[in-house]
Amino acid sequence: MNEEQGIALVDTDLDEQNRGAEGRKEVGGPGAAELERALDLLRDLRKQLARDINIAFSADFIEAAAVLYEQSDAQPYNGLYRRLKEKCIRVSEWERRVKEAARKRKLARDQSAEANAGQKRAALELRDRNPWNQPVVLEELLDQLVVTLKRFLVLAALAAETLALWIVHTYVLDAAEATPRLALLSPQKRCGKSKVLDLLFQLVQRPLATSNVTAAALFRTIDACQPTFLIDEVDTFGKDNPELRGVLNSGHARANAWVIRSGGDHSDPRRFSTWCPVAYAAIGKLPDTWMDRSIVIHMRRKKSSEEIDRFTRQAKAAPMLDELARKAARWGQDNVDRLKGAQPELPTMLDDRAQDSWEPLLAIANLAGTRWSLLARDAARALSGAQARDELDNFGVILLRDLRSLFEQLQKPELSSAEIVADLAALEDRSWAEYGRAGKPLSKNQLASLLRPFEIHSVDIGPVTARVKGYRQKDCQDAFERYLGGLVLPPAS
C-alpha cells in the first residue's frame, strides 16, 4: 500500500514508521474489498475532519481506522495517526478505541470461523464400524490380520504382529492409559509406507487420513470426533512445526492429552482433547520427542524376488477387510472392560516411555493366549528395546554394532576401509547402501567421520608391500565395550 492509498494522510518520515508497533498485532484480518471500502470511507471523511476534528471519534471513522490497524503494512495507519496528532486530537484515547474496534472485529471473525466449522463438522463425523454379529476369538482375529497384512506388504520381522495388535488397540482405546504412536519410517521413497496407511484405513476404528494438518485443525478434530489419525508425509510439514509436535506429544498419555486455547465472547480458556491413536509415515528420522513416543516400523523396498499382492481399488473394497474390521469392533465391544486396569508384565529392557507404549498392546496379547503373549514381548524387545532405540538415535551406534558383527563373522584382526564399506552396503536390513542425503553407499570418508567420535581411527594395515587404510579390532574394543555392552569379543587371531 502506498501513500496515495493511505488517503494522503500517510507521512513517509522513517522516524515514525514503527510508531504504535508495541502492542499492535497483525490480525490477519480484512480482504482487499473490505480494505478498499475503508479507504473510500476515510477519503470521504477527510474533508469533514478538516472542519470538525471530532469526526475522528465517530463510529465509521474508528471502524475504518481499525481496518488499517489490522494491516501487516504499518505505514498507512502510522501516517493517519501522525496526521491526527498534528491536529491536536487526543490520539491516546483515539487509538484505544481503534484497538478495541480491531479486537471486536477479530472476535467476530473467529466466531464466524467457529460457526462455519460447526456447519461443516458433519463431514468429519466418522462412523464407528458395525460390530460383527457373533463373538470373536481374539487369537484367530490377530492371526487373520497378520496374514492379510503380509499379503500386501513387505514387512520386517514381527512388524505385522505389531500392526495387528495396534489395529485392535484402536477399538479398545477407552481401556488404555497410553496410546503409542505408530511411526512408519524409511530411508527413501517407495518403501510401502503409504500402503500401510491405506491398509490401516480399512481396518482401524474411525480412520481419518491426511497428508497435511495444522496444529489447530488437529486438536479441534480430535476433540470433535476422536478419530484414528493416519498422517502421511509428516516429515514434509511436521519437523519444523513445534506447535504441531507439542499437540501430537500431548496425546500419548491419557492424563496429559489436553491443550488449552482461548475463545468465545470473553476469550475464556477451554480444554481440547488430544487423545486418539495416531500413525504417521515419514522418510528419515522424526523429532526425538515423537520417536520416544512411537513404536517404529522400519519399511524397506520390495525386492524383485519378493511376491506380494497389489493393494488395488478392488482389494480395498473386498468384503474380507470389512469383515476383519467388524470383528475387531465386536471383540473390542465385548472385552474393553476386561482390559481396564490390566497390568501385563513388561520387558525390563524397555525404558519407561517404551513400557508405557507397549503396555496396552501387551495387555491385548495376553488375552489372545500364550503364543501371542510371547510374540508381543518379542516384538517389544525387537522394535523398542535398548538396541532398537539406540539405532534410532545414533548412526554411530548402529555402525559400531555392525562393525563388531563384521569382525566376529570374518574372524580377522584387521579390516580394510574398502572391505568394511562394501560389506556394510550389502546388509539388507540397514540403510548403508543409501546413506545420507545423496542416497549413495557409505563412503570411506563417511565411515571415518562416524567412527571418529568414538576415538576409532584408521591406520595402515596389510602387508608392508601393499599397505591400505583400515581398522584393527583391538582399537575398536574399548568402544564396543562402552557403547554396546554385552559380550566382549575375543581378539581375532
WOMOJO-V514124 format. One record per pair of residues at least 6 apart in sequence whose ideal C-beta (glycine too) atoms are under 7 Angstrom apart, sorted by the first residue. I is the first residue (numbers start at 1). J is the second residue. If there is no record, write none. Layout:
i: {I	I}
j: {J	J}
This chain:
i: {1	1	1	3	3	5	5	6	6	6	7	7	7	7	9	9	9	10	10	10	11	11	11	16	16	17	17	18	19	19	20	20	20	21	24	26	27	27	27	29	29	29	29	30	30	34	35	38	38	38	41	41	42	45	45	45	48	49	49	53	53	55	56	56	56	57	57	62	62	62	63	65	65	66	66	66	66	68	68	68	69	69	69	70	71	81	81	84	84	85	110	121	124	124	124	125	126	126	126	126	128	128	128	129	129	129	129	130	131	131	131	131	132	132	132	132	135	136	136	136	138	138	138	139	139	139	141	141	141	142	142	142	144	145	145	145	146	146	146	148	149	149	149	149	149	150	151	151	152	152	152	152	152	153	153	153	153	153	154	154	154	154	154	156	156	157	158	158	158	158	159	161	161	162	162	162	162	165	165	165	165	166	166	167	167	167	167	168	168	168	168	169	169	169	169	169	170	170	170	170	171	171	171	171	172	172	172	172	173	173	174	175	175	175	176	176	177	177	178	178	178	178	178	178	178	179	179	179	180	180	180	180	181	181	181	181	181	181	182	182	182	182	183	183	183	183	183	183	183	184	184	184	184	184	184	185	185	185	185	186	186	186	186	187	187	188	188	188	189	190	191	191	191	192	193	193	194	194	195	197	197	197	197	197	198	199	200	200	200	201	201	201	202	202	202	203	203	203	204	205	205	206	206	206	206	207	207	207	208	208	208	208	209	210	211	211	212	213	215	215	215	215	218	218	219	219	219	219	220	221	222	222	222	222	222	223	223	226	226	227	228	228	229	229	230	231	231	232	233	234	234	234	235	235	235	235	238	238	239	245	245	245	247	247	248	248	249	249	250	250	250	250	250	251	251	251	251	251	252	253	254	257	257	257	258	258	258	258	259	259	260	260	260	261	261	262	262	263	291	292	293	293	295	295	295	296	296	302	309	335	338	339	339	342	344	344	344	344	346	346	346	346	347	347	347	349	349	349	350	350	350	350	354	357	358	358	361	362	362	362	365	365	365	365	366	382	390	391	391	395	396	396	396	397	399	399	400	400	400	400	400	401	402	402	402	403	403	404	404	404	406	406	406	407	407	407	407	408	411	412	413	413	413	413	413	414	414	414	415	415	416	416	416	416	416	417	417	417	417	417	418	420	420	421	421	421	421	421	424	424	424	425	425	425	425	432	432	433	435	435	435	436	448	454	454	455	456	456	456	456	458	458	458	459	459	460	460	461	461	461	462	473	473	474	480	480	481}
j: {71	73	76	10	12	39	76	75	76	79	39	42	43	46	79	80	83	75	76	79	79	82	83	78	82	75	78	74	78	81	78	81	95	74	69	72	70	102	106	70	105	106	109	67	70	67	67	64	67	68	60	64	64	55	60	61	55	55	56	87	89	61	84	89	94	94	97	97	98	101	101	80	98	98	101	102	105	76	77	80	77	98	102	102	77	91	95	91	94	91	263	224	221	224	225	225	206	208	225	227	205	206	329	205	325	326	329	326	326	329	330	333	326	327	329	330	334	327	330	331	331	367	368	368	369	372	327	328	331	164	368	372	324	164	167	324	160	161	164	324	155	160	163	164	199	160	308	309	195	199	308	309	311	192	195	196	199	308	192	300	302	306	308	298	429	382	378	379	382	383	297	375	379	295	297	379	383	361	364	365	376	182	361	200	203	204	328	328	331	332	364	176	277	360	361	364	204	205	228	277	205	328	329	332	332	335	336	339	179	277	336	336	339	340	254	360	253	254	252	253	254	356	357	359	360	252	277	360	294	295	357	358	252	278	280	290	293	294	279	294	295	297	280	286	290	291	294	296	297	193	196	279	281	297	299	282	296	298	299	193	283	299	300	431	434	283	434	439	283	301	299	300	301	299	281	299	232	281	311	209	230	232	279	281	311	311	207	230	279	207	209	230	316	321	325	321	324	325	228	228	329	225	226	227	228	227	228	230	227	228	229	230	230	231	232	233	237	231	241	243	244	247	244	247	247	259	272	274	272	227	251	273	274	275	276	272	273	275	276	276	276	277	276	278	279	278	280	281	281	280	281	282	282	283	284	286	244	245	287	287	289	290	259	274	278	290	289	293	256	257	258	259	274	257	274	275	276	278	293	356	275	273	274	275	271	272	273	274	272	274	269	270	271	270	272	268	269	270	392	353	353	357	357	383	384	383	392	308	315	367	367	363	364	363	359	362	363	366	355	358	359	362	377	380	381	381	385	386	358	380	384	385	384	384	380	384	376	376	377	380	372	373	375	376	373	388	397	397	398	450	450	453	454	483	450	451	454	479	480	483	484	484	424	427	430	420	476	480	484	489	415	420	423	415	473	489	492	489	492	492	472	473	491	492	493	461	470	472	470	471	461	462	468	469	470	444	447	458	469	470	444	447	471	441	442	443	444	447	430	432	442	432	433	441	442	441	442	441	441	442	446	446	458	479	483	479	471	475	476	479	469	470	471	470	472	467	469	468	470	472	468	491	492	491	488	489	488}
